[in-house]
């Protein structure tokens, strides 16, 4: 059954009423062999064509993989494909879902032509996994996977954003295919073109967001479903991509180095901060969260 809501008044669930969903324990990472900036499809890439320091990027990627392992995740790597400089951002091509028994994955449809071929590469990998691969119909133009669709920690509720990369219609189909409610969020600032650039779930009760990236009613919806909403300042959100942090276990927050203001808030709230340098990837508009795909 399709179940979508985009404002507090339409919301027909409380978090406690939602079915439980285990936290994902695995991550897929795509090697940065072919990572580069060869085109501009988001404002962060502007002026950065050809500026990637490949050696540094490789080191940063390896340290990130070590960070995920240290945070208790099982890391699997897939070789990047030549001609796809953004494939390293492997949160974007698919959306996995697990109900405690079986896995389903919905393949994406990339907004930018330059990235469309990445989906088949990631689908090839999914075909080797024990997971049912699903596709959206032709009526859905774009869907950028976990870049725009993020699971509520521990519950069967999907937060789905539209505005820049994913078409809003995608979520009606996704809600039906996975039989999950979807809380729709509207993005309003092009610097925060994916949900994962401005919305980082921490645990069932807490989320970290950049409020300037959302419409008023989306902010109200977030406030109504999370008890604690940590708000990022503009510098740490836009320049350091603090909103692209990830907290896979409800405890460890892996985040771009230097987000001092929010790190203090996170520590005060009982989280363990793990700082990582993703500066070469920030040039492309990505950081910790989108450089991996969480799955079960
Ligand atoms: N250059 C990539 C793009 O614009 C970066 C993607 C980063 N992914 C993310 N989910 N924020 O598509």
py3Dmol code that shows the C-alpha trace and the ligand (Angstrom):
import py3Dmol

protein = """\
ATOM      1  CA  UNK A   1       0.000   0.000   0.000  1.00  0.00           C
ATOM      2  CA  UNK A   2       1.207   3.492  -0.791  1.00  0.00           C
ATOM      3  CA  UNK A   3       1.587   5.779   2.194  1.00  0.00           C
ATOM      4  CA  UNK A   4       3.122   9.213   1.717  1.00  0.00           C
ATOM      5  CA  UNK A   5       3.018  12.344   3.807  1.00  0.00           C
ATOM      6  CA  UNK A   6       4.705  15.695   3.435  1.00  0.00           C
ATOM      7  CA  UNK A   7       3.459  17.658   6.415  1.00  0.00           C
ATOM      8  CA  UNK A   8       2.728  17.207  10.047  1.00  0.00           C
ATOM      9  CA  UNK A   9      -1.055  17.340   9.580  1.00  0.00           C
ATOM     10  CA  UNK A  10      -1.005  14.428   7.109  1.00  0.00           C
ATOM     11  CA  UNK A  11       1.195  12.310   9.287  1.00  0.00           C
ATOM     12  CA  UNK A  12      -0.610   9.222  10.430  1.00  0.00           C
ATOM     13  CA  UNK A  13       2.119   7.413  12.354  1.00  0.00           C
ATOM     14  CA  UNK A  14       4.202   7.819  15.469  1.00  0.00           C
ATOM     15  CA  UNK A  15       7.679   6.338  15.507  1.00  0.00           C
ATOM     16  CA  UNK A  16       6.715   3.732  18.107  1.00  0.00           C
ATOM     17  CA  UNK A  17       3.925   2.406  15.897  1.00  0.00           C
ATOM     18  CA  UNK A  18       6.277   1.715  13.009  1.00  0.00           C
ATOM     19  CA  UNK A  19       7.644  -1.746  12.405  1.00  0.00           C
ATOM     20  CA  UNK A  20      11.206  -2.260  13.525  1.00  0.00           C
ATOM     21  CA  UNK A  21      14.048  -2.604  11.062  1.00  0.00           C
ATOM     22  CA  UNK A  22      17.567  -3.772  11.988  1.00  0.00           C
ATOM     23  CA  UNK A  23      20.440  -1.322  11.514  1.00  0.00           C
ATOM     24  CA  UNK A  24      22.602  -2.173   8.491  1.00  0.00           C
ATOM     25  CA  UNK A  25      25.930  -3.725   9.393  1.00  0.00           C
ATOM     26  CA  UNK A  26      27.641  -3.686   6.021  1.00  0.00           C
ATOM     27  CA  UNK A  27      28.938  -1.065   3.612  1.00  0.00           C
ATOM     28  CA  UNK A  28      29.890  -1.196  -0.015  1.00  0.00           C
ATOM     29  CA  UNK A  29      32.626   1.178  -1.159  1.00  0.00           C
ATOM     30  CA  UNK A  30      33.730   1.808  -4.737  1.00  0.00           C
ATOM     31  CA  UNK A  31      37.477   2.289  -5.210  1.00  0.00           C
ATOM     32  CA  UNK A  32      38.556   5.783  -6.276  1.00  0.00           C
ATOM     33  CA  UNK A  33      40.847   4.640  -9.148  1.00  0.00           C
ATOM     34  CA  UNK A  34      38.777   6.640 -11.627  1.00  0.00           C
ATOM     35  CA  UNK A  35      37.538   9.373  -9.293  1.00  0.00           C
ATOM     36  CA  UNK A  36      37.933  12.768 -10.909  1.00  0.00           C
ATOM     37  CA  UNK A  37      36.098  16.009 -11.593  1.00  0.00           C
ATOM     38  CA  UNK A  38      35.429  16.151 -15.315  1.00  0.00           C
ATOM     39  CA  UNK A  39      32.070  17.996 -15.382  1.00  0.00           C
ATOM     40  CA  UNK A  40      29.957  20.207 -13.124  1.00  0.00           C
ATOM     41  CA  UNK A  41      26.624  18.864 -11.940  1.00  0.00           C
ATOM     42  CA  UNK A  42      26.434  20.543  -8.557  1.00  0.00           C
ATOM     43  CA  UNK A  43      27.624  23.942  -7.269  1.00  0.00           C
ATOM     44  CA  UNK A  44      30.510  22.425  -5.273  1.00  0.00           C
ATOM     45  CA  UNK A  45      32.158  21.106  -8.451  1.00  0.00           C
ATOM     46  CA  UNK A  46      32.271  24.549 -10.041  1.00  0.00           C
ATOM     47  CA  UNK A  47      35.866  25.602 -10.683  1.00  0.00           C
ATOM     48  CA  UNK A  48      37.209  22.216  -9.569  1.00  0.00           C
ATOM     49  CA  UNK A  49      37.545  20.456 -12.910  1.00  0.00           C
ATOM     50  CA  UNK A  50      40.896  18.692 -13.056  1.00  0.00           C
ATOM     51  CA  UNK A  51      41.927  19.646  -9.508  1.00  0.00           C
ATOM     52  CA  UNK A  52      41.734  16.230  -7.817  1.00  0.00           C
ATOM     53  CA  UNK A  53      44.962  15.109  -6.187  1.00  0.00           C
ATOM     54  CA  UNK A  54      44.650  11.397  -7.010  1.00  0.00           C
ATOM     55  CA  UNK A  55      47.179  10.183  -4.486  1.00  0.00           C
ATOM     56  CA  UNK A  56      45.567  12.141  -1.701  1.00  0.00           C
ATOM     57  CA  UNK A  57      42.130  10.954  -2.724  1.00  0.00           C
ATOM     58  CA  UNK A  58      43.311   7.341  -2.592  1.00  0.00           C
ATOM     59  CA  UNK A  59      44.741   7.851   0.918  1.00  0.00           C
ATOM     60  CA  UNK A  60      41.614   9.584   2.176  1.00  0.00           C
ATOM     61  CA  UNK A  61      39.439   6.822   0.763  1.00  0.00           C
ATOM     62  CA  UNK A  62      41.578   4.147   2.476  1.00  0.00           C
ATOM     63  CA  UNK A  63      41.382   5.986   5.789  1.00  0.00           C
ATOM     64  CA  UNK A  64      37.624   6.235   5.403  1.00  0.00           C
ATOM     65  CA  UNK A  65      37.407   2.468   4.827  1.00  0.00           C
ATOM     66  CA  UNK A  66      39.485   1.960   7.977  1.00  0.00           C
ATOM     67  CA  UNK A  67      37.150   4.313   9.837  1.00  0.00           C
ATOM     68  CA  UNK A  68      34.100   2.296   8.795  1.00  0.00           C
ATOM     69  CA  UNK A  69      35.806  -0.892   9.931  1.00  0.00           C
ATOM     70  CA  UNK A  70      36.755   0.726  13.250  1.00  0.00           C
ATOM     71  CA  UNK A  71      33.112   1.742  13.690  1.00  0.00           C
ATOM     72  CA  UNK A  72      32.153  -1.933  13.459  1.00  0.00           C
ATOM     73  CA  UNK A  73      30.973  -2.122   9.833  1.00  0.00           C
ATOM     74  CA  UNK A  74      31.864  -4.908   7.414  1.00  0.00           C
ATOM     75  CA  UNK A  75      33.411  -3.234   4.367  1.00  0.00           C
ATOM     76  CA  UNK A  76      33.164  -4.698   0.847  1.00  0.00           C
ATOM     77  CA  UNK A  77      34.837  -2.973  -2.075  1.00  0.00           C
ATOM     78  CA  UNK A  78      33.974  -2.865  -5.736  1.00  0.00           C
ATOM     79  CA  UNK A  79      36.431  -1.663  -8.367  1.00  0.00           C
ATOM     80  CA  UNK A  80      35.495   1.708  -9.878  1.00  0.00           C
ATOM     81  CA  UNK A  81      34.839   1.749 -13.634  1.00  0.00           C
ATOM     82  CA  UNK A  82      36.751   3.903 -16.092  1.00  0.00           C
ATOM     83  CA  UNK A  83      34.636   6.716 -17.489  1.00  0.00           C
ATOM     84  CA  UNK A  84      32.569   7.103 -14.304  1.00  0.00           C
ATOM     85  CA  UNK A  85      34.401   9.652 -12.153  1.00  0.00           C
ATOM     86  CA  UNK A  86      31.490   9.913  -9.656  1.00  0.00           C
ATOM     87  CA  UNK A  87      30.956   6.194  -9.140  1.00  0.00           C
ATOM     88  CA  UNK A  88      32.915   6.399  -5.892  1.00  0.00           C
ATOM     89  CA  UNK A  89      29.763   8.029  -4.467  1.00  0.00           C
ATOM     90  CA  UNK A  90      28.007   4.686  -4.281  1.00  0.00           C
ATOM     91  CA  UNK A  91      25.137   5.802  -2.037  1.00  0.00           C
ATOM     92  CA  UNK A  92      23.463   7.219  -5.126  1.00  0.00           C
ATOM     93  CA  UNK A  93      22.709   4.355  -7.530  1.00  0.00           C
ATOM     94  CA  UNK A  94      20.447   2.171  -5.379  1.00  0.00           C
ATOM     95  CA  UNK A  95      18.350   1.882  -2.219  1.00  0.00           C
ATOM     96  CA  UNK A  96      18.477  -1.374  -0.260  1.00  0.00           C
ATOM     97  CA  UNK A  97      15.785  -2.418   2.218  1.00  0.00           C
ATOM     98  CA  UNK A  98      15.678  -5.267   4.742  1.00  0.00           C
ATOM     99  CA  UNK A  99      12.706  -6.480   6.745  1.00  0.00           C
ATOM    100  CA  UNK A 100      14.661  -8.734   9.080  1.00  0.00           C
ATOM    101  CA  UNK A 101      14.309 -11.714   6.732  1.00  0.00           C
ATOM    102  CA  UNK A 102      14.897 -10.734   3.153  1.00  0.00           C
ATOM    103  CA  UNK A 103      16.609  -7.997   1.176  1.00  0.00           C
ATOM    104  CA  UNK A 104      15.186  -5.923  -1.662  1.00  0.00           C
ATOM    105  CA  UNK A 105      16.984  -3.205  -3.571  1.00  0.00           C
ATOM    106  CA  UNK A 106      15.537  -0.523  -5.805  1.00  0.00           C
ATOM    107  CA  UNK A 107      17.833   0.592  -8.587  1.00  0.00           C
ATOM    108  CA  UNK A 108      18.142   4.318  -9.221  1.00  0.00           C
ATOM    109  CA  UNK A 109      17.901   6.512 -12.303  1.00  0.00           C
ATOM    110  CA  UNK A 110      20.528   9.201 -12.252  1.00  0.00           C
ATOM    111  CA  UNK A 111      19.648  12.805 -12.973  1.00  0.00           C
ATOM    112  CA  UNK A 112      22.847  13.675 -14.818  1.00  0.00           C
ATOM    113  CA  UNK A 113      23.488  11.910 -18.089  1.00  0.00           C
ATOM    114  CA  UNK A 114      27.163  11.534 -17.197  1.00  0.00           C
ATOM    115  CA  UNK A 115      26.257   9.327 -14.240  1.00  0.00           C
ATOM    116  CA  UNK A 116      23.504   7.148 -15.753  1.00  0.00           C
ATOM    117  CA  UNK A 117      25.810   4.278 -16.672  1.00  0.00           C
ATOM    118  CA  UNK A 118      26.910   3.845 -13.070  1.00  0.00           C
ATOM    119  CA  UNK A 119      23.609   2.182 -12.205  1.00  0.00           C
ATOM    120  CA  UNK A 120      24.306  -0.890 -14.359  1.00  0.00           C
ATOM    121  CA  UNK A 121      27.705  -1.271 -12.690  1.00  0.00           C
ATOM    122  CA  UNK A 122      26.174  -1.257  -9.222  1.00  0.00           C
ATOM    123  CA  UNK A 123      23.314  -3.480 -10.384  1.00  0.00           C
ATOM    124  CA  UNK A 124      25.894  -5.993 -11.577  1.00  0.00           C
ATOM    125  CA  UNK A 125      27.271  -6.116  -8.056  1.00  0.00           C
ATOM    126  CA  UNK A 126      23.779  -6.429  -6.525  1.00  0.00           C
ATOM    127  CA  UNK A 127      23.125  -9.408  -8.808  1.00  0.00           C
ATOM    128  CA  UNK A 128      25.915 -11.239  -6.999  1.00  0.00           C
ATOM    129  CA  UNK A 129      24.193 -10.637  -3.645  1.00  0.00           C
ATOM    130  CA  UNK A 130      21.319 -12.447  -2.006  1.00  0.00           C
ATOM    131  CA  UNK A 131      18.871  -9.617  -2.641  1.00  0.00           C
ATOM    132  CA  UNK A 132      15.894  -9.109  -4.939  1.00  0.00           C
ATOM    133  CA  UNK A 133      16.638  -6.364  -7.480  1.00  0.00           C
ATOM    134  CA  UNK A 134      13.686  -4.090  -8.319  1.00  0.00           C
ATOM    135  CA  UNK A 135      13.254  -1.318 -10.900  1.00  0.00           C
ATOM    136  CA  UNK A 136      11.077   1.766 -11.006  1.00  0.00           C
ATOM    137  CA  UNK A 137       8.665   2.154 -13.914  1.00  0.00           C
ATOM    138  CA  UNK A 138       9.204   4.463 -16.876  1.00  0.00           C
ATOM    139  CA  UNK A 139       6.864   6.968 -15.215  1.00  0.00           C
ATOM    140  CA  UNK A 140       9.606   7.804 -12.725  1.00  0.00           C
ATOM    141  CA  UNK A 141      12.218  10.002 -14.351  1.00  0.00           C
ATOM    142  CA  UNK A 142      14.892  10.179 -11.664  1.00  0.00           C
ATOM    143  CA  UNK A 143      15.778   8.599  -8.339  1.00  0.00           C
ATOM    144  CA  UNK A 144      19.202   8.909  -6.735  1.00  0.00           C
ATOM    145  CA  UNK A 145      19.030   6.082  -4.203  1.00  0.00           C
ATOM    146  CA  UNK A 146      20.327   6.661  -0.709  1.00  0.00           C
ATOM    147  CA  UNK A 147      21.503  10.121  -1.699  1.00  0.00           C
ATOM    148  CA  UNK A 148      17.871  11.230  -1.397  1.00  0.00           C
ATOM    149  CA  UNK A 149      16.153   8.370   0.440  1.00  0.00           C
ATOM    150  CA  UNK A 150      17.276   7.673   3.988  1.00  0.00           C
ATOM    151  CA  UNK A 151      15.904   5.091   6.442  1.00  0.00           C
ATOM    152  CA  UNK A 152      14.745   6.200   9.851  1.00  0.00           C
ATOM    153  CA  UNK A 153      17.170   4.383  12.190  1.00  0.00           C
ATOM    154  CA  UNK A 154      15.674   1.135  13.437  1.00  0.00           C
ATOM    155  CA  UNK A 155      12.252   1.658  11.847  1.00  0.00           C
ATOM    156  CA  UNK A 156      10.477   1.011   8.588  1.00  0.00           C
ATOM    157  CA  UNK A 157      10.063   4.646   7.623  1.00  0.00           C
ATOM    158  CA  UNK A 158      11.769   6.198   4.640  1.00  0.00           C
ATOM    159  CA  UNK A 159      12.682   9.894   4.493  1.00  0.00           C
ATOM    160  CA  UNK A 160      12.505  10.807   0.815  1.00  0.00           C
ATOM    161  CA  UNK A 161      13.655  14.117  -0.623  1.00  0.00           C
ATOM    162  CA  UNK A 162      12.982  15.799  -3.949  1.00  0.00           C
ATOM    163  CA  UNK A 163      13.833  19.142  -5.455  1.00  0.00           C
ATOM    164  CA  UNK A 164      17.081  18.680  -7.360  1.00  0.00           C
ATOM    165  CA  UNK A 165      17.959  15.087  -8.196  1.00  0.00           C
ATOM    166  CA  UNK A 166      14.994  12.816  -7.465  1.00  0.00           C
ATOM    167  CA  UNK A 167      11.507  13.258  -8.915  1.00  0.00           C
ATOM    168  CA  UNK A 168       8.776  13.386  -6.301  1.00  0.00           C
ATOM    169  CA  UNK A 169       6.744  10.668  -8.102  1.00  0.00           C
ATOM    170  CA  UNK A 170       9.487   8.164  -7.332  1.00  0.00           C
ATOM    171  CA  UNK A 171       8.315   7.892  -3.742  1.00  0.00           C
ATOM    172  CA  UNK A 172       4.771   6.724  -4.470  1.00  0.00           C
ATOM    173  CA  UNK A 173       6.229   3.758  -6.332  1.00  0.00           C
ATOM    174  CA  UNK A 174       8.876   3.102  -3.706  1.00  0.00           C
ATOM    175  CA  UNK A 175       6.286   3.191  -0.928  1.00  0.00           C
ATOM    176  CA  UNK A 176       4.265   0.560  -2.800  1.00  0.00           C
ATOM    177  CA  UNK A 177       7.208  -1.638  -3.815  1.00  0.00           C
ATOM    178  CA  UNK A 178       8.661  -1.806  -0.320  1.00  0.00           C
ATOM    179  CA  UNK A 179       5.393  -1.416   1.592  1.00  0.00           C
ATOM    180  CA  UNK A 180       6.781   1.416   3.733  1.00  0.00           C
ATOM    181  CA  UNK A 181       5.524   4.880   4.631  1.00  0.00           C
ATOM    182  CA  UNK A 182       7.529   7.730   3.115  1.00  0.00           C
ATOM    183  CA  UNK A 183       8.009  11.117   4.786  1.00  0.00           C
ATOM    184  CA  UNK A 184       8.536  13.535   1.895  1.00  0.00           C
ATOM    185  CA  UNK A 185      10.994  16.398   2.278  1.00  0.00           C
ATOM    186  CA  UNK A 186      11.414  19.330  -0.053  1.00  0.00           C
ATOM    187  CA  UNK A 187      14.945  20.612  -0.675  1.00  0.00           C
ATOM    188  CA  UNK A 188      15.254  24.323  -1.410  1.00  0.00           C
ATOM    189  CA  UNK A 189      18.966  25.247  -1.623  1.00  0.00           C
ATOM    190  CA  UNK A 190      21.025  23.972  -4.597  1.00  0.00           C
ATOM    191  CA  UNK A 191      24.151  23.575  -2.447  1.00  0.00           C
ATOM    192  CA  UNK A 192      22.217  20.849  -0.615  1.00  0.00           C
ATOM    193  CA  UNK A 193      21.088  18.978  -3.685  1.00  0.00           C
ATOM    194  CA  UNK A 194      20.797  15.568  -2.004  1.00  0.00           C
ATOM    195  CA  UNK A 195      19.086  14.753   1.285  1.00  0.00           C
ATOM    196  CA  UNK A 196      22.315  13.259   2.585  1.00  0.00           C
ATOM    197  CA  UNK A 197      24.019  16.655   2.359  1.00  0.00           C
ATOM    198  CA  UNK A 198      21.763  18.193   5.016  1.00  0.00           C
ATOM    199  CA  UNK A 199      20.068  15.384   6.978  1.00  0.00           C
ATOM    200  CA  UNK A 200      22.072  12.914   9.023  1.00  0.00           C
ATOM    201  CA  UNK A 201      20.128  10.494  11.192  1.00  0.00           C
ATOM    202  CA  UNK A 202      21.921   9.665  14.443  1.00  0.00           C
ATOM    203  CA  UNK A 203      19.548   7.264  16.169  1.00  0.00           C
ATOM    204  CA  UNK A 204      15.819   6.650  16.426  1.00  0.00           C
ATOM    205  CA  UNK A 205      15.317   9.905  18.312  1.00  0.00           C
ATOM    206  CA  UNK A 206      18.020  12.192  16.950  1.00  0.00           C
ATOM    207  CA  UNK A 207      18.927  13.788  13.662  1.00  0.00           C
ATOM    208  CA  UNK A 208      21.417  16.439  12.564  1.00  0.00           C
ATOM    209  CA  UNK A 209      20.208  18.831   9.839  1.00  0.00           C
ATOM    210  CA  UNK A 210      21.008  22.078   8.069  1.00  0.00           C
ATOM    211  CA  UNK A 211      17.658  23.915   8.422  1.00  0.00           C
ATOM    212  CA  UNK A 212      18.328  26.322   5.540  1.00  0.00           C
ATOM    213  CA  UNK A 213      18.122  23.429   3.075  1.00  0.00           C
ATOM    214  CA  UNK A 214      14.437  22.638   3.713  1.00  0.00           C
ATOM    215  CA  UNK A 215      11.028  24.201   3.186  1.00  0.00           C
ATOM    216  CA  UNK A 216       9.168  25.294   6.315  1.00  0.00           C
ATOM    217  CA  UNK A 217       6.733  22.385   6.307  1.00  0.00           C
ATOM    218  CA  UNK A 218       9.534  19.882   5.848  1.00  0.00           C
ATOM    219  CA  UNK A 219      11.282  21.346   8.889  1.00  0.00           C
ATOM    220  CA  UNK A 220       8.088  20.968  10.893  1.00  0.00           C
ATOM    221  CA  UNK A 221       7.788  17.368   9.806  1.00  0.00           C
ATOM    222  CA  UNK A 222      11.361  16.613  10.899  1.00  0.00           C
ATOM    223  CA  UNK A 223      10.723  18.313  14.250  1.00  0.00           C
ATOM    224  CA  UNK A 224       7.576  16.280  14.774  1.00  0.00           C
ATOM    225  CA  UNK A 225       9.216  12.880  14.251  1.00  0.00           C
ATOM    226  CA  UNK A 226      12.573  13.356  15.992  1.00  0.00           C
ATOM    227  CA  UNK A 227      12.893  14.298  19.656  1.00  0.00           C
ATOM    228  CA  UNK A 228      16.311  15.878  19.186  1.00  0.00           C
ATOM    229  CA  UNK A 229      17.201  17.953  16.126  1.00  0.00           C
ATOM    230  CA  UNK A 230      20.797  19.184  16.080  1.00  0.00           C
ATOM    231  CA  UNK A 231      21.099  22.179  13.779  1.00  0.00           C
ATOM    232  CA  UNK A 232      24.252  22.768  11.740  1.00  0.00           C
ATOM    233  CA  UNK A 233      25.665  26.192  11.025  1.00  0.00           C
ATOM    234  CA  UNK A 234      26.090  27.269   7.418  1.00  0.00           C
ATOM    235  CA  UNK A 235      29.883  26.987   7.287  1.00  0.00           C
ATOM    236  CA  UNK A 236      30.053  23.466   8.661  1.00  0.00           C
ATOM    237  CA  UNK A 237      27.117  22.367   6.512  1.00  0.00           C
ATOM    238  CA  UNK A 238      28.023  24.008   3.197  1.00  0.00           C
ATOM    239  CA  UNK A 239      31.833  24.056   3.280  1.00  0.00           C
ATOM    240  CA  UNK A 240      32.595  20.985   5.400  1.00  0.00           C
ATOM    241  CA  UNK A 241      29.574  18.824   4.554  1.00  0.00           C
ATOM    242  CA  UNK A 242      28.871  18.042   8.204  1.00  0.00           C
ATOM    243  CA  UNK A 243      25.386  16.935   7.157  1.00  0.00           C
ATOM    244  CA  UNK A 244      27.002  14.182   5.095  1.00  0.00           C
ATOM    245  CA  UNK A 245      28.311  12.521   8.241  1.00  0.00           C
ATOM    246  CA  UNK A 246      27.132   9.029   9.090  1.00  0.00           C
ATOM    247  CA  UNK A 247      26.206   7.334  12.335  1.00  0.00           C
ATOM    248  CA  UNK A 248      25.710   3.666  11.452  1.00  0.00           C
ATOM    249  CA  UNK A 249      25.320   2.271  14.982  1.00  0.00           C
ATOM    250  CA  UNK A 250      23.648   5.067  16.923  1.00  0.00           C
ATOM    251  CA  UNK A 251      26.922   5.853  18.686  1.00  0.00           C
ATOM    252  CA  UNK A 252      29.871   6.619  16.369  1.00  0.00           C
ATOM    253  CA  UNK A 253      29.585   9.659  14.121  1.00  0.00           C
ATOM    254  CA  UNK A 254      32.025   9.637  11.209  1.00  0.00           C
ATOM    255  CA  UNK A 255      32.353  13.200   9.973  1.00  0.00           C
ATOM    256  CA  UNK A 256      34.586  15.447   7.871  1.00  0.00           C
ATOM    257  CA  UNK A 257      37.488  16.884   9.890  1.00  0.00           C
ATOM    258  CA  UNK A 258      37.089  20.337  11.394  1.00  0.00           C
ATOM    259  CA  UNK A 259      33.376  20.527  12.228  1.00  0.00           C
ATOM    260  CA  UNK A 260      34.235  21.819  15.697  1.00  0.00           C
ATOM    261  CA  UNK A 261      30.934  23.457  16.601  1.00  0.00           C
ATOM    262  CA  UNK A 262      28.728  20.477  15.880  1.00  0.00           C
ATOM    263  CA  UNK A 263      31.266  17.999  17.203  1.00  0.00           C
ATOM    264  CA  UNK A 264      30.953  19.598  20.615  1.00  0.00           C
ATOM    265  CA  UNK A 265      27.164  19.335  20.434  1.00  0.00           C
ATOM    266  CA  UNK A 266      27.455  15.704  19.353  1.00  0.00           C
ATOM    267  CA  UNK A 267      29.814  14.852  22.222  1.00  0.00           C
ATOM    268  CA  UNK A 268      27.519  16.617  24.685  1.00  0.00           C
ATOM    269  CA  UNK A 269      24.665  14.482  23.384  1.00  0.00           C
ATOM    270  CA  UNK A 270      26.706  11.325  24.079  1.00  0.00           C
ATOM    271  CA  UNK A 271      27.981  10.485  20.587  1.00  0.00           C
ATOM    272  CA  UNK A 272      31.528   9.449  19.786  1.00  0.00           C
ATOM    273  CA  UNK A 273      32.942  11.617  17.006  1.00  0.00           C
ATOM    274  CA  UNK A 274      35.393  10.138  14.476  1.00  0.00           C
ATOM    275  CA  UNK A 275      36.912  12.847  12.270  1.00  0.00           C
ATOM    276  CA  UNK A 276      38.081  11.943   8.774  1.00  0.00           C
ATOM    277  CA  UNK A 277      39.530  13.999   5.967  1.00  0.00           C
ATOM    278  CA  UNK A 278      37.541  13.783   2.731  1.00  0.00           C
ATOM    279  CA  UNK A 279      38.750  17.113   1.286  1.00  0.00           C
ATOM    280  CA  UNK A 280      39.427  15.726  -2.234  1.00  0.00           C
ATOM    281  CA  UNK A 281      35.860  14.427  -2.398  1.00  0.00           C
ATOM    282  CA  UNK A 282      34.349  17.615  -0.993  1.00  0.00           C
ATOM    283  CA  UNK A 283      35.517  19.248  -4.246  1.00  0.00           C
ATOM    284  CA  UNK A 284      32.964  17.051  -5.992  1.00  0.00           C
ATOM    285  CA  UNK A 285      30.188  17.694  -3.485  1.00  0.00           C
ATOM    286  CA  UNK A 286      30.496  14.490  -1.504  1.00  0.00           C
ATOM    287  CA  UNK A 287      31.870  13.230   1.800  1.00  0.00           C
ATOM    288  CA  UNK A 288      31.548  10.408   4.306  1.00  0.00           C
ATOM    289  CA  UNK A 289      27.922   9.330   3.917  1.00  0.00           C
ATOM    290  CA  UNK A 290      27.746   9.150   0.160  1.00  0.00           C
ATOM    291  CA  UNK A 291      31.106   7.400  -0.280  1.00  0.00           C
ATOM    292  CA  UNK A 292      29.503   4.155   0.868  1.00  0.00           C
ATOM    293  CA  UNK A 293      26.276   2.236   0.552  1.00  0.00           C
ATOM    294  CA  UNK A 294      24.855   0.897   3.798  1.00  0.00           C
ATOM    295  CA  UNK A 295      23.227  -2.517   3.477  1.00  0.00           C
ATOM    296  CA  UNK A 296      22.362  -5.639   5.434  1.00  0.00           C
TER     297      UNK A 296
END
"""
ligand_1 = """\
12
LIG
N 29.669 14.777 -7.912
C 28.632 13.938 -7.406
C 27.280 14.403 -7.925
O 27.061 15.578 -7.995
C 28.650 13.931 -5.918
C 27.610 13.050 -5.329
C 27.688 13.023 -3.854
N 26.666 12.222 -3.363
C 25.819 12.565 -2.389
N 24.893 11.730 -2.071
N 25.857 13.719 -1.813
O 26.446 13.624 -8.296
"""
view = py3Dmol.view(width=600, height=400)
view.addModel(protein, "pdb")
view.setStyle({"model": 0}, {"cartoon": {"style": "trace"}})
view.addModel(ligand_1, "xyz")
view.setStyle({"model": 1}, {"stick": {}})
view.zoomTo()
view.show()
